[in-house]
Structure formats: C-alpha cells, structure tokens
Amino acid sequence: MIDLTPAAAQELQRLQAQDATGQKSAILHINLEPSTCGDYSYALGFVSHLTGTETMVESQGWAIALPTAQLSLLRGLKLDYIEDLMGGAFRFHNPHAQQTCGCGLAFKVKSTPKV
C-alpha cells in the first residue's frame, strides 16, 4: 500500500532519534491536507497511538498510520528521501497525482473520466 525506500526509512529513524519531546512515537502518520498550490499536500508526523479513524500499514519495519478516508488517494504512494547539494528532502511519488507542485509536497488529483 505504502512503500518507504531504505533512504526514507533511515531518515525517519534519524528524525525520530532527534525528537525533542523525549517520547518514542513509533508510528509514522501520513496525512493529506488542503493545499493552495494543488488539491492536497502531504503532512508527516510521528504519533504514539491511533485515534480510531486510521488504517495501519507497514513498510521497511515502520508502522504507518493513514486516515482511512484518504486511503484511495494514498494507495501506492512511494516515499523516498533524497540528498543533493541543496540539502535533503522527502520525495513523494503518488500514482494518483496528475500534476505535482514545484514545492514537491502538493499535488493535483487525476480527474475521473466521465461516462
């Protein structure tokens, strides 16, 4: 359902180790929020428990919580982490995205063909 690359899993591990709260939130939460430069933007965070409206999946040893209402837009998502001369960033590869924004975090959804 969700595919984390080894580079993304390693960066998540590094970020989790630097968590200033001291809590070891072992669940990665991926959420879609409304965006001004696309239909949706991605939001990543760590949580320690589910609220009941998420579905749990696993990739690269990570438990990943996804809002159940957003599963159709997140199914097949590949999360990668890339470092270049400008720094590092997560990259989202979503098969449901028709167009992505230059920021790399927002996308427009493919339209459904009218019958």
MARKESE-168958 format. One record per residue: residue number from 0; residue in three letters; chain; x, y, z of N, C-alpha, C in turn. Coordinates in steps of 0.02 Angstrom, whole numbers. Layout:
N
nr: NUM, rest: Ala, kette: A, nxx: X, nyy: Y, nzz: Z, caxx: X, cayy: Y, cazz: Z, cxx: X, cyy: Y, czz: Z
...
//
This chain:
115
nr: 0, rest: Met, kette: A, nxx: 41, nyy: -60, nzz: 0, caxx: 0, cayy: 0, cazz: 0, cxx: 43, cyy: 63, czz: 0
nr: 1, rest: Ile, kette: A, nxx: 90, nyy: 69, nzz: 48, caxx: 137, cayy: 125, cazz: 51, cxx: 207, cyy: 94, czz: 48
nr: 2, rest: Asp, kette: A, nxx: 251, nyy: 123, nzz: 9, caxx: 318, cayy: 97, cazz: 2, cxx: 368, cyy: 150, czz: 25
nr: 3, rest: Leu, kette: A, nxx: 404, nyy: 135, nzz: 79, caxx: 458, cayy: 177, cazz: 102, cxx: 523, cyy: 150, czz: 71
nr: 4, rest: Thr, kette: A, nxx: 563, nyy: 193, nzz: 43, caxx: 628, cayy: 170, cazz: 20, cxx: 675, cyy: 163, czz: 80
nr: 5, rest: Pro, kette: A, nxx: 729, nyy: 126, nzz: 74, caxx: 777, cayy: 121, cazz: 129, cxx: 803, cyy: 190, czz: 151
nr: 6, rest: Ala, kette: A, nxx: 813, nyy: 236, nzz: 104, caxx: 837, cayy: 303, cazz: 121, cxx: 785, cyy: 341, czz: 163
nr: 7, rest: Ala, kette: A, nxx: 721, nyy: 334, nzz: 146, caxx: 668, cayy: 367, cazz: 184, cxx: 664, cyy: 337, czz: 254
nr: 8, rest: Ala, kette: A, nxx: 668, nyy: 271, nzz: 259, caxx: 665, cayy: 238, cazz: 324, cxx: 723, cyy: 260, czz: 369
nr: 9, rest: Gln, kette: A, nxx: 782, nyy: 267, nzz: 339, caxx: 841, cayy: 289, cazz: 377, cxx: 832, cyy: 361, czz: 401
nr: 10, rest: Glu, kette: A, nxx: 806, nyy: 405, nzz: 359, caxx: 795, cayy: 474, cazz: 379, cxx: 742, cyy: 479, czz: 434
nr: 11, rest: Leu, kette: A, nxx: 689, nyy: 440, nzz: 428, caxx: 638, cayy: 439, cazz: 480, cxx: 667, cyy: 417, czz: 547
nr: 12, rest: Gln, kette: A, nxx: 711, nyy: 368, nzz: 545, caxx: 744, cayy: 344, cazz: 605, cxx: 786, cyy: 400, czz: 636
nr: 13, rest: Arg, kette: A, nxx: 822, nyy: 437, nzz: 595, caxx: 862, cayy: 493, cazz: 619, cxx: 819, cyy: 547, czz: 650
nr: 14, rest: Leu, kette: A, nxx: 763, nyy: 564, nzz: 617, caxx: 718, cayy: 615, cazz: 643, cxx: 686, cyy: 593, czz: 709
nr: 15, rest: Gln, kette: A, nxx: 668, nyy: 531, nzz: 713, caxx: 637, cayy: 505, cazz: 774, cxx: 687, cyy: 508, czz: 832
nr: 16, rest: Ala, kette: A, nxx: 750, nyy: 495, nzz: 819, caxx: 801, cayy: 497, cazz: 871, cxx: 812, cyy: 568, czz: 897
nr: 17, rest: Gln, kette: A, nxx: 797, nyy: 618, nzz: 855, caxx: 807, cayy: 687, cazz: 874, cxx: 744, cyy: 719, czz: 904
nr: 18, rest: Asp, kette: A, nxx: 692, nyy: 679, nzz: 916, caxx: 629, cayy: 705, cazz: 942, cxx: 641, cyy: 740, czz: 1009
nr: 19, rest: Ala, kette: A, nxx: 628, nyy: 804, nzz: 1011, caxx: 642, cayy: 845, cazz: 1070, cxx: 595, cyy: 829, czz: 1128
nr: 20, rest: Thr, kette: A, nxx: 538, nyy: 797, nzz: 1115, caxx: 491, cayy: 783, cazz: 1169, cxx: 514, cyy: 725, czz: 1212
nr: 21, rest: Gly, kette: A, nxx: 561, nyy: 685, nzz: 1187, caxx: 585, cayy: 628, cazz: 1225, cxx: 539, cyy: 568, czz: 1219
nr: 22, rest: Gln, kette: A, nxx: 483, nyy: 576, nzz: 1185, caxx: 436, cayy: 521, cazz: 1175, cxx: 458, cyy: 481, czz: 1115
nr: 23, rest: Lys, kette: A, nxx: 454, nyy: 417, nzz: 1119, caxx: 470, cayy: 374, cazz: 1063, cxx: 405, cyy: 355, czz: 1027
nr: 24, rest: Ser, kette: A, nxx: 383, nyy: 400, nzz: 985, caxx: 323, cayy: 389, cazz: 946, cxx: 342, cyy: 345, czz: 886
nr: 25, rest: Ala, kette: A, nxx: 322, nyy: 283, nzz: 888, caxx: 346, cayy: 234, cazz: 840, cxx: 303, cyy: 228, czz: 777
nr: 26, rest: Ile, kette: A, nxx: 251, nyy: 268, nzz: 772, caxx: 206, cayy: 262, cazz: 714, cxx: 214, cyy: 325, czz: 671
nr: 27, rest: Leu, kette: A, nxx: 227, nyy: 314, nzz: 607, caxx: 230, cayy: 369, cazz: 559, cxx: 159, cyy: 383, czz: 536
nr: 28, rest: His, kette: A, nxx: 139, nyy: 446, nzz: 540, caxx: 72, cayy: 466, cazz: 518, cxx: 79, cyy: 507, czz: 454
nr: 29, rest: Ile, kette: A, nxx: 46, nyy: 485, nzz: 401, caxx: 45, cayy: 521, cazz: 337, cxx: -26, cyy: 545, czz: 326
nr: 30, rest: Asn, kette: A, nxx: -34, nyy: 609, nzz: 314, caxx: -99, cayy: 639, cazz: 307, cxx: -99, cyy: 686, czz: 246
nr: 31, rest: Leu, kette: A, nxx: -157, nyy: 694, nzz: 216, caxx: -165, cayy: 742, cazz: 162, cxx: -205, cyy: 802, czz: 189
nr: 32, rest: Glu, kette: A, nxx: -181, nyy: 862, nzz: 172, caxx: -215, cayy: 923, cazz: 192, cxx: -230, cyy: 964, czz: 130
nr: 33, rest: Pro, kette: A, nxx: -281, nyy: 1007, nzz: 132, caxx: -294, cayy: 1051, cazz: 75, cxx: -233, cyy: 1095, czz: 61
nr: 34, rest: Ser, kette: A, nxx: -221, nyy: 1110, nzz: -3, caxx: -162, cayy: 1148, cazz: -22, cxx: -181, cyy: 1207, czz: -66
nr: 35, rest: Thr, kette: A, nxx: -143, nyy: 1260, nzz: -63, caxx: -155, cayy: 1318, cazz: -106, cxx: -123, cyy: 1308, czz: -175
nr: 36, rest: Cys, kette: A, nxx: -73, nyy: 1265, nzz: -181, caxx: -40, cayy: 1255, cazz: -246, cxx: -57, cyy: 1188, czz: -277
nr: 37, rest: Gly, kette: A, nxx: -107, nyy: 1155, nzz: -252, caxx: -130, cayy: 1091, cazz: -279, cxx: -194, cyy: 1072, czz: -242
nr: 38, rest: Asp, kette: A, nxx: -219, nyy: 1013, nzz: -255, caxx: -278, cayy: 990, cazz: -219, cxx: -260, cyy: 972, czz: -147
nr: 39, rest: Tyr, kette: A, nxx: -203, nyy: 939, nzz: -138, caxx: -182, cayy: 915, cazz: -72, cxx: -107, cyy: 925, czz: -63
nr: 40, rest: Ser, kette: A, nxx: -86, nyy: 928, nzz: 0, caxx: -15, cayy: 925, cazz: 17, cxx: -6, cyy: 871, czz: 70
nr: 41, rest: Tyr, kette: A, nxx: 54, nyy: 844, nzz: 73, caxx: 69, cayy: 790, cazz: 121, cxx: 91, cyy: 820, czz: 187
nr: 42, rest: Ala, kette: A, nxx: 72, nyy: 787, nzz: 241, caxx: 95, cayy: 805, cazz: 308, cxx: 120, cyy: 741, czz: 341
nr: 43, rest: Leu, kette: A, nxx: 181, nyy: 743, nzz: 366, caxx: 211, cayy: 686, cazz: 400, cxx: 219, cyy: 703, czz: 474
nr: 44, rest: Gly, kette: A, nxx: 212, nyy: 654, nzz: 515, caxx: 223, cayy: 664, cazz: 587, cxx: 229, cyy: 596, czz: 621
nr: 45, rest: Phe, kette: A, nxx: 248, nyy: 598, nzz: 684, caxx: 252, cayy: 538, cazz: 724, cxx: 197, cyy: 539, czz: 777
nr: 46, rest: Val, kette: A, nxx: 166, nyy: 482, nzz: 787, caxx: 114, cayy: 475, cazz: 839, cxx: 129, cyy: 412, czz: 880
nr: 47, rest: Ser, kette: A, nxx: 101, nyy: 410, nzz: 939, caxx: 112, cayy: 352, cazz: 982, cxx: 53, cyy: 304, czz: 982
nr: 48, rest: His, kette: A, nxx: -5, nyy: 328, nzz: 958, caxx: -64, cayy: 284, cazz: 955, cxx: -112, cyy: 309, czz: 901
nr: 49, rest: Leu, kette: A, nxx: -158, nyy: 266, nzz: 882, caxx: -208, cayy: 283, cazz: 832, cxx: -269, cyy: 313, czz: 865
nr: 50, rest: Thr, kette: A, nxx: -305, nyy: 354, nzz: 827, caxx: -366, cayy: 385, cazz: 854, cxx: -428, cyy: 345, czz: 838
nr: 51, rest: Gly, kette: A, nxx: -422, nyy: 296, nzz: 795, caxx: -480, cayy: 256, cazz: 776, cxx: -505, cyy: 270, czz: 706
nr: 52, rest: Thr, kette: A, nxx: -480, nyy: 323, nzz: 675, caxx: -500, cayy: 340, cazz: 607, cxx: -444, cyy: 326, czz: 557
nr: 53, rest: Glu, kette: A, nxx: -393, nyy: 289, nzz: 579, caxx: -336, cayy: 274, cazz: 536, cxx: -333, cyy: 199, czz: 521
nr: 54, rest: Thr, kette: A, nxx: -299, nyy: 184, nzz: 467, caxx: -283, cayy: 116, cazz: 449, cxx: -208, cyy: 108, czz: 456
nr: 55, rest: Met, kette: A, nxx: -186, nyy: 53, nzz: 483, caxx: -115, cayy: 40, cazz: 494, cxx: -87, cyy: -4, czz: 438
nr: 56, rest: Val, kette: A, nxx: -31, nyy: 17, nzz: 410, caxx: 6, cayy: -23, cazz: 362, cxx: 79, cyy: -25, czz: 384
nr: 57, rest: Glu, kette: A, nxx: 121, nyy: -64, nzz: 349, caxx: 191, cayy: -71, cazz: 369, cxx: 235, cyy: -69, czz: 307
nr: 58, rest: Ser, kette: A, nxx: 294, nyy: -38, nzz: 314, caxx: 344, cayy: -38, cazz: 261, cxx: 412, cyy: -25, czz: 292
nr: 59, rest: Gln, kette: A, nxx: 462, nyy: -62, nzz: 271, caxx: 531, cayy: -54, cazz: 295, cxx: 535, cyy: -55, czz: 371
nr: 60, rest: Gly, kette: A, nxx: 492, nyy: -95, nzz: 403, caxx: 493, cayy: -101, cazz: 476, cxx: 457, cyy: -45, czz: 512
nr: 61, rest: Trp, kette: A, nxx: 427, nyy: 2, nzz: 475, caxx: 391, cayy: 58, cazz: 505, cxx: 316, cyy: 44, czz: 505
nr: 62, rest: Ala, kette: A, nxx: 283, nyy: 57, nzz: 560, caxx: 210, cayy: 58, cazz: 563, cxx: 189, cyy: 126, czz: 537
nr: 63, rest: Ile, kette: A, nxx: 141, nyy: 126, nzz: 490, caxx: 119, cayy: 188, cazz: 458, cxx: 44, cyy: 194, czz: 467
nr: 64, rest: Ala, kette: A, nxx: 21, nyy: 250, nzz: 495, caxx: -50, cayy: 264, cazz: 504, cxx: -73, cyy: 310, czz: 448
nr: 65, rest: Leu, kette: A, nxx: -127, nyy: 290, nzz: 416, caxx: -156, cayy: 329, cazz: 361, cxx: -229, cyy: 342, czz: 377
nr: 66, rest: Pro, kette: A, nxx: -254, nyy: 403, nzz: 366, caxx: -325, cayy: 415, cazz: 376, cxx: -366, cyy: 370, czz: 330
nr: 67, rest: Thr, kette: A, nxx: -411, nyy: 331, nzz: 358, caxx: -450, cayy: 284, cazz: 319, cxx: -487, cyy: 318, czz: 263
nr: 68, rest: Ala, kette: A, nxx: -511, nyy: 379, nzz: 274, caxx: -548, cayy: 415, cazz: 222, cxx: -504, cyy: 436, czz: 164
nr: 69, rest: Gln, kette: A, nxx: -438, nyy: 434, nzz: 172, caxx: -392, cayy: 455, cazz: 120, cxx: -355, cyy: 397, czz: 86
nr: 70, rest: Leu, kette: A, nxx: -374, nyy: 336, nzz: 102, caxx: -338, cayy: 277, cazz: 76, cxx: -336, cyy: 276, czz: 0
nr: 71, rest: Ser, kette: A, nxx: -391, nyy: 295, nzz: -33, caxx: -392, cayy: 292, cazz: -106, cxx: -341, cyy: 339, czz: -137
nr: 72, rest: Leu, kette: A, nxx: -325, nyy: 394, nzz: -104, caxx: -276, cayy: 442, cazz: -130, cxx: -204, cyy: 425, czz: -110
nr: 73, rest: Leu, kette: A, nxx: -196, nyy: 383, nzz: -59, caxx: -130, cayy: 366, cazz: -34, cxx: -106, cyy: 297, czz: -57
nr: 74, rest: Arg, kette: A, nxx: -152, nyy: 256, nzz: -81, caxx: -134, cayy: 188, cazz: -103, cxx: -82, cyy: 192, czz: -159
nr: 75, rest: Gly, kette: A, nxx: -27, nyy: 157, nzz: -150, caxx: 26, cayy: 155, cazz: -200, cxx: 79, cyy: 209, czz: -191
nr: 76, rest: Leu, kette: A, nxx: 73, nyy: 251, nzz: -139, caxx: 121, cayy: 305, cazz: -126, cxx: 190, cyy: 276, czz: -112
nr: 77, rest: Lys, kette: A, nxx: 240, nyy: 305, nzz: -142, caxx: 310, cayy: 287, cazz: -128, cxx: 343, cyy: 349, czz: -97
nr: 78, rest: Leu, kette: A, nxx: 371, nyy: 340, nzz: -38, caxx: 405, cayy: 394, cazz: -2, cxx: 480, cyy: 381, czz: -4
nr: 79, rest: Asp, kette: A, nxx: 516, nyy: 429, nzz: -32, caxx: 589, cayy: 424, cazz: -38, cxx: 621, cyy: 483, czz: -3
nr: 80, rest: Tyr, kette: A, nxx: 685, nyy: 479, nzz: 10, caxx: 723, cayy: 534, cazz: 38, cxx: 785, cyy: 544, czz: -6
nr: 81, rest: Ile, kette: A, nxx: 795, nyy: 606, nzz: -29, caxx: 849, cayy: 622, cazz: -74, cxx: 892, cyy: 677, czz: -44
nr: 82, rest: Glu, kette: A, nxx: 957, nyy: 670, nzz: -48, caxx: 1004, cayy: 723, cazz: -29, cxx: 1041, cyy: 746, czz: -91
nr: 83, rest: Asp, kette: A, nxx: 1047, nyy: 813, nzz: -98, caxx: 1086, cayy: 841, cazz: -153, cxx: 1124, cyy: 901, czz: -126
nr: 84, rest: Leu, kette: A, nxx: 1152, nyy: 941, nzz: -170, caxx: 1191, cayy: 999, cazz: -148, cxx: 1150, cyy: 1051, czz: -111
nr: 85, rest: Met, kette: A, nxx: 1084, nyy: 1051, nzz: -121, caxx: 1040, cayy: 1099, cazz: -88, cxx: 1015, cyy: 1073, czz: -21
nr: 86, rest: Gly, kette: A, nxx: 1030, nyy: 1011, nzz: -3, caxx: 1007, cayy: 982, cazz: 60, cxx: 967, cyy: 919, czz: 47
nr: 87, rest: Gly, kette: A, nxx: 930, nyy: 898, nzz: 96, caxx: 891, cayy: 837, cazz: 91, cxx: 816, cyy: 851, czz: 97
nr: 88, rest: Ala, kette: A, nxx: 777, nyy: 807, nzz: 67, caxx: 704, cayy: 816, cazz: 69, cxx: 670, cyy: 749, czz: 54
nr: 89, rest: Phe, kette: A, nxx: 611, nyy: 742, nzz: 82, caxx: 570, cayy: 684, cazz: 64, cxx: 539, cyy: 697, czz: -5
nr: 90, rest: Arg, kette: A, nxx: 533, nyy: 645, nzz: -44, caxx: 501, cayy: 648, cazz: -110, cxx: 443, cyy: 600, czz: -110
nr: 91, rest: Phe, kette: A, nxx: 386, nyy: 624, nzz: -134, caxx: 325, cayy: 585, cazz: -136, cxx: 310, cyy: 566, czz: -209
nr: 92, rest: His, kette: A, nxx: 302, nyy: 502, nzz: -222, caxx: 284, cayy: 478, cazz: -288, cxx: 216, cyy: 445, czz: -282
nr: 93, rest: Asn, kette: A, nxx: 165, nyy: 480, nzz: -306, caxx: 96, cayy: 457, cazz: -297, cxx: 66, cyy: 441, czz: -366
nr: 94, rest: Pro, kette: A, nxx: 44, nyy: 378, nzz: -376, caxx: 15, cayy: 361, cazz: -441, cxx: -52, cyy: 396, czz: -455
nr: 95, rest: His, kette: A, nxx: -82, nyy: 427, nzz: -405, caxx: -146, cayy: 462, cazz: -414, cxx: -136, cyy: 536, czz: -430
nr: 96, rest: Ala, kette: A, nxx: -74, nyy: 558, nzz: -431, caxx: -60, cayy: 629, cazz: -444, cxx: -58, cyy: 642, czz: -519
nr: 97, rest: Gln, kette: A, nxx: -97, nyy: 689, nzz: -540, caxx: -96, cayy: 711, cazz: -610, cxx: -39, cyy: 760, czz: -621
nr: 98, rest: Gln, kette: A, nxx: -28, nyy: 803, nzz: -572, caxx: 22, cayy: 855, cazz: -576, cxx: 48, cyy: 868, czz: -506
nr: 99, rest: Thr, kette: A, nxx: 113, nyy: 881, nzz: -500, caxx: 142, cayy: 898, cazz: -436, cxx: 166, cyy: 970, czz: -437
nr: 100, rest: Cys, kette: A, nxx: 167, nyy: 1001, nzz: -379, caxx: 189, cayy: 1070, cazz: -372, cxx: 265, cyy: 1072, czz: -368
nr: 101, rest: Gly, kette: A, nxx: 295, nyy: 1128, nzz: -383, caxx: 367, cayy: 1136, cazz: -378, cxx: 394, cyy: 1126, czz: -308
nr: 102, rest: Cys, kette: A, nxx: 351, nyy: 1136, nzz: -257, caxx: 373, cayy: 1127, cazz: -188, cxx: 385, cyy: 1053, czz: -172
nr: 103, rest: Gly, kette: A, nxx: 356, nyy: 1009, nzz: -213, caxx: 365, cayy: 937, cazz: -202, cxx: 318, cyy: 908, czz: -150
nr: 104, rest: Leu, kette: A, nxx: 278, nyy: 949, nzz: -117, caxx: 234, cayy: 924, cazz: -65, cxx: 160, cyy: 925, czz: -85
nr: 105, rest: Ala, kette: A, nxx: 144, nyy: 959, nzz: -139, caxx: 73, cayy: 966, cazz: -159, cxx: 62, cyy: 932, czz: -226
nr: 106, rest: Phe, kette: A, nxx: -1, nyy: 910, nzz: -236, caxx: -17, cayy: 878, cazz: -299, cxx: -90, cyy: 888, czz: -317
nr: 107, rest: Lys, kette: A, nxx: -105, nyy: 881, nzz: -380, caxx: -173, cayy: 882, cazz: -405, cxx: -192, cyy: 811, czz: -422
nr: 108, rest: Val, kette: A, nxx: -255, nyy: 794, nzz: -408, caxx: -279, cayy: 726, cazz: -419, cxx: -300, cyy: 717, czz: -492
nr: 109, rest: Lys, kette: A, nxx: -286, nyy: 657, nzz: -517, caxx: -309, cayy: 640, cazz: -584, cxx: -385, cyy: 643, czz: -584
nr: 110, rest: Ser, kette: A, nxx: -412, nyy: 673, nzz: -636, caxx: -485, cayy: 677, cazz: -640, cxx: -513, cyy: 610, czz: -662
nr: 111, rest: Thr, kette: A, nxx: -572, nyy: 595, nzz: -640, caxx: -605, cayy: 533, cazz: -659, cxx: -640, cyy: 543, czz: -725
nr: 112, rest: Pro, kette: A, nxx: -629, nyy: 495, nzz: -772, caxx: -662, cayy: 504, cazz: -837, cxx: -738, cyy: 502, czz: -830
nr: 113, rest: Lys, kette: A, nxx: -771, nyy: 546, nzz: -866, caxx: -844, cayy: 548, cazz: -865, cxx: -870, cyy: 496, czz: -914
nr: 114, rest: Val, kette: A, nxx: -922, nyy: 462, nzz: -892, caxx: -951, cayy: 409, cazz: -934, cxx: -1013, cyy: 433, czz: -969
//
